Amino acid sequence: MATAYATEEASPVTVRDCEPRDLDVVHALHVDAVLHSTAIWQEEPHPREYFDGWLAERRAAGLPVLVAEVDGTVAGYVTYSAFRPHQGYRHTVEHSVYVVPAFRGRGIATVLMDALVAHARAADVHVVIAGICSSNTGSIALHERLGFTTVGVLPEVGRKFDRWLDLTLMRLPLS
Ligand SMILES: CC(C)(COP(=O)(O)OP(=O)(O)OC[C@H]1O[C@@H](n2cnc3c(N)ncnc32)[C@H](O)[C@@H]1OP(=O)(O)O)[C@@H](O)C(=O)NCCC(=O)NCCS
């Protein structure tokens, strides 16, 4: 089912489940983030084919992969999965949100996150975690705006581009 939202966009933003036809955009966002940012702590991008299995596995597990569409163009996506694998973490998820560069700064991530949080509430999620590179001030500002609070910083737990990276952990309780 697709839901339409009003934002700063001139056209309505529609949020719907990701379909295989959207995976070229998902892959392009992944490649951009891997090659040019510390949003993902990985140096080699996955090939396009990886995302076929990625989507199928998430769907089979009942996990959301939602895309935002503006005038028929995919503008970004959001997803969550288990925070950690052990059963005791079953009410806690960790999410990722990516917006196509040309659509940034127009409220798309906010719309995607609102839809994701609605999905999480319906799925009996108690806490949503964001693990964000501490230098990603834009993402930290976004999550603060969405009500997440920083609960800790893990210094130098990552390495990319020949430097140590700190991980900021942010938390949004839903119940
Ligand atoms: C971070 C990201 C998802 C934000 O998407 P977006 O659609 O531009 O975000 P929104 O327009 O919904 O922003 C909502 C609020 O978040 C904050 N925010 C978002 N991006 C920001 C930035 N680059 N700098 C400062 N604040 C920012 C602002 O408060 C903004 O409200 P405002 O525009 O009224 O000031 C997007 O820049 C992106 O995809 N970045 C690359 C991937 C990434 O870092 N993902 C997160 C990994 S943890």
The ligand as a MOL file (V3000), in Angstrom:
LIG
                    3D

  0  0  0     0  0            999 V3000
M  V30 BEGIN CTAB
M  V30 COUNTS 48 50 0 0 0
M  V30 BEGIN ATOM
M  V30 1 C 21.1410 12.2030 6.2280 0
M  V30 2 C 20.0620 12.1620 5.1190 0
M  V30 3 C 19.3380 10.8240 5.1670 0
M  V30 4 C 19.0730 13.3220 5.3600 0
M  V30 5 O 18.0430 13.2320 4.3620 0
M  V30 6 P 17.1310 14.4990 3.9890 0
M  V30 7 O 15.9770 14.0310 3.1990 0
M  V30 8 O 18.0000 15.5500 3.3980 0
M  V30 9 O 16.6520 14.9780 5.4400 0
M  V30 10 P 15.3900 15.9270 5.7590 0
M  V30 11 O 15.2440 16.9150 4.6430 0
M  V30 12 O 14.2160 15.1090 6.1210 0
M  V30 13 O 15.9710 16.6880 7.0530 0
M  V30 14 C 15.1890 16.9020 8.2030 0
M  V30 15 C 16.0280 17.6670 9.2170 0
M  V30 16 O 17.2320 16.9420 9.5350 0
M  V30 17 C 18.3280 17.8620 9.6870 0
M  V30 18 N 19.3000 17.6240 8.6160 0
M  V30 19 C 19.1880 16.7630 7.5670 0
M  V30 20 N 20.2960 16.8000 6.8050 0
M  V30 21 C 21.1180 17.7210 7.3740 0
M  V30 22 C 22.4180 18.2160 7.0570 0
M  V30 23 N 23.1180 17.7630 5.9970 0
M  V30 24 N 22.9670 19.1410 7.8730 0
M  V30 25 C 22.3210 19.5970 8.9470 0
M  V30 26 N 21.0630 19.1840 9.3080 0
M  V30 27 C 20.4830 18.2490 8.5340 0
M  V30 28 C 17.7300 19.2460 9.6200 0
M  V30 29 O 17.3030 19.6290 10.9040 0
M  V30 30 C 16.5190 19.0090 8.7290 0
M  V30 31 O 15.5080 19.9410 8.9090 0
M  V30 32 P 15.5760 21.3790 8.1350 0
M  V30 33 O 15.8090 21.0630 6.6880 0
M  V30 34 O 14.2380 21.9710 8.4270 0
M  V30 35 O 16.7230 22.1050 8.7560 0
M  V30 36 C 20.7080 12.3910 3.7120 0
M  V30 37 O 21.5270 13.5340 3.7490 0
M  V30 38 C 21.5190 11.2240 3.2160 0
M  V30 39 O 20.9930 10.3080 2.5870 0
M  V30 40 N 22.8420 11.2370 3.4960 0
M  V30 41 C 23.7460 10.1800 3.0480 0
M  V30 42 C 23.4680 8.8450 3.7180 0
M  V30 43 C 23.4730 8.9420 5.2200 0
M  V30 44 O 24.3150 9.6220 5.8380 0
M  V30 45 N 22.5180 8.2460 5.8270 0
M  V30 46 C 22.4070 8.1280 7.2630 0
M  V30 47 C 23.3370 7.0430 7.7170 0
M  V30 48 S 23.2810 6.8960 9.5010 0
M  V30 END ATOM
M  V30 BEGIN BOND
M  V30 1 1 1 2
M  V30 2 1 2 3
M  V30 3 1 2 4
M  V30 4 1 2 36
M  V30 5 1 4 5
M  V30 6 1 5 6
M  V30 7 2 6 7
M  V30 8 1 6 8
M  V30 9 1 6 9
M  V30 10 1 9 10
M  V30 11 2 10 11
M  V30 12 1 10 12
M  V30 13 1 10 13
M  V30 14 1 13 14
M  V30 15 1 14 15
M  V30 16 1 15 16
M  V30 17 1 15 30
M  V30 18 1 16 17
M  V30 19 1 17 18
M  V30 20 1 17 28
M  V30 21 1 18 19
M  V30 22 1 18 27
M  V30 23 2 19 20
M  V30 24 1 20 21
M  V30 25 1 21 22
M  V30 26 2 21 27
M  V30 27 1 22 23
M  V30 28 2 22 24
M  V30 29 1 24 25
M  V30 30 2 25 26
M  V30 31 1 26 27
M  V30 32 1 28 29
M  V30 33 1 28 30
M  V30 34 1 30 31
M  V30 35 1 31 32
M  V30 36 2 32 33
M  V30 37 1 32 34
M  V30 38 1 32 35
M  V30 39 1 36 37
M  V30 40 1 36 38
M  V30 41 2 38 39
M  V30 42 1 38 40
M  V30 43 1 40 41
M  V30 44 1 41 42
M  V30 45 1 42 43
M  V30 46 2 43 44
M  V30 47 1 43 45
M  V30 48 1 45 46
M  V30 49 1 46 47
M  V30 50 1 47 48
M  V30 END BOND
M  V30 END CTAB
M  END
